[in-house]
Amino acid sequence: MSLVSGPFEGPCIAVIFTSVRTGADAQGYGETAEHMVRLAARQPGFLGVDSARGPDGLGITVAYWRDEESIAAWREHAEHAAARQAGRDRWYEEFVVHVTHVDRSYAFHRPPPTTT
């Protein structure tokens, strides 16, 4: 797993999407998920995304946004709305969404090994 986003300067809002998949991968889930990340990245206020999925189908995706208005605009985006409906119809057994404020953010990156 690799991190895609952060740390961020100043506070932001995290939308945490936790889901259990149906296993219906053949119905375009992977392509749609990748497209949604590319599309979200072009939206005003989008800061980044982290995502992980276990072999049991449990997934956690955290999208980071500058403000509530940016989140609302993304929620109303037509392609995102269609993908959400496809998720309900085909791809998810269940999901929960949490929205929370991030007051600070920091990171650690192991330096590459030195050769002597």
C-alpha positions as CSV (number, residue, x, y, z in Angstrom):
1,M,0.0,0.0,0.0
2,S,1.2,3.5,-0.8
3,L,0.0,6.8,0.4
4,V,-1.3,9.1,-2.2
5,S,-2.0,12.2,-0.2
6,G,-0.9,14.4,2.7
7,P,0.4,15.9,4.8
8,F,-1.7,19.1,4.3
9,E,-1.1,22.6,5.3
10,G,-3.9,24.0,7.5
11,P,-7.1,22.2,8.4
12,C,-9.2,20.2,5.9
13,I,-12.1,17.8,5.8
14,A,-11.8,14.0,5.4
15,V,-14.6,12.0,3.9
16,I,-14.1,8.4,5.1
17,F,-15.9,5.8,3.0
18,T,-15.8,2.3,4.5
19,S,-17.3,-0.5,2.4
20,V,-17.8,-4.2,1.9
21,R,-17.9,-5.3,-1.7
22,T,-20.2,-7.8,-3.4
23,G,-17.4,-9.3,-5.4
24,A,-18.9,-8.1,-8.7
25,D,-15.6,-7.0,-10.2
26,A,-16.6,-8.0,-13.7
27,Q,-19.2,-5.2,-13.8
28,G,-16.7,-2.3,-14.2
29,Y,-15.9,-1.5,-10.5
30,G,-12.1,-1.1,-11.0
31,E,-12.4,1.2,-14.0
32,T,-15.1,3.3,-12.4
33,A,-13.2,3.7,-9.1
34,E,-10.0,4.8,-11.0
35,H,-12.1,7.2,-13.1
36,M,-13.7,8.7,-10.0
37,V,-10.3,9.4,-8.4
38,R,-9.1,11.1,-11.6
39,L,-12.3,13.1,-11.9
40,A,-12.3,14.1,-8.2
41,A,-8.7,15.3,-8.6
42,R,-9.9,17.9,-11.1
43,Q,-12.5,19.3,-8.7
44,P,-11.9,22.6,-6.9
45,G,-11.0,21.9,-3.2
46,F,-9.8,18.3,-3.7
47,L,-6.6,17.6,-1.8
48,G,-6.0,13.9,-2.2
49,V,-7.1,10.4,-1.5
50,D,-5.9,7.3,0.4
51,S,-7.4,3.9,-0.3
52,A,-6.9,0.3,0.8
53,R,-8.9,-2.9,0.3
54,G,-8.4,-6.2,2.0
55,P,-8.8,-9.6,0.5
56,D,-12.0,-10.0,2.4
57,G,-13.6,-7.2,0.4
58,L,-13.4,-4.5,3.2
59,G,-12.2,-1.2,1.8
60,I,-11.5,2.2,3.3
61,T,-11.1,5.3,1.1
62,V,-10.4,8.7,2.6
63,A,-10.9,11.7,0.4
64,Y,-9.5,15.0,1.6
65,W,-11.2,18.3,0.8
66,R,-10.5,21.9,1.5
67,D,-14.1,22.8,2.6
68,E,-17.7,21.7,2.8
69,E,-18.6,23.5,-0.4
70,S,-16.1,21.4,-2.3
71,I,-17.6,18.2,-0.9
72,A,-21.1,19.3,-1.7
73,A,-20.1,20.1,-5.3
74,W,-18.5,16.7,-5.7
75,R,-21.5,14.9,-4.2
76,E,-23.7,16.6,-6.8
77,H,-21.4,15.9,-9.8
78,A,-23.4,13.9,-12.3
79,E,-20.8,11.2,-12.9
80,H,-20.1,10.7,-9.2
81,A,-23.9,10.4,-8.6
82,A,-24.1,7.7,-11.3
83,A,-21.2,5.8,-9.8
84,R,-22.8,6.0,-6.3
85,Q,-26.0,4.5,-7.7
86,A,-24.0,1.7,-9.5
87,G,-22.3,1.0,-6.1
88,R,-25.7,0.6,-4.5
89,D,-27.1,-1.5,-7.3
90,R,-24.1,-3.8,-7.9
91,W,-20.8,-3.3,-6.0
92,Y,-21.5,-2.9,-2.3
93,E,-23.0,-5.2,0.3
94,E,-22.8,-2.2,2.7
95,F,-21.0,1.0,3.3
96,V,-20.8,3.9,5.8
97,V,-19.5,7.4,5.2
98,H,-18.0,9.6,8.0
99,V,-17.1,13.3,7.5
100,T,-14.7,14.8,9.9
101,H,-12.4,17.8,10.3
102,V,-8.6,17.2,10.2
103,D,-6.9,19.8,12.3
104,R,-3.3,18.8,11.5
105,S,-1.5,16.4,9.4
106,Y,2.1,15.1,9.3
107,A,4.0,12.3,7.6
108,F,7.0,10.1,7.8
109,H,9.0,8.8,4.9
110,R,11.9,6.3,5.3
111,P,14.9,7.7,3.5
112,P,16.3,5.4,0.8
113,P,19.2,3.2,2.0
114,T,22.6,4.7,1.5
115,T,25.3,2.7,-0.3
116,T,28.8,2.9,0.9
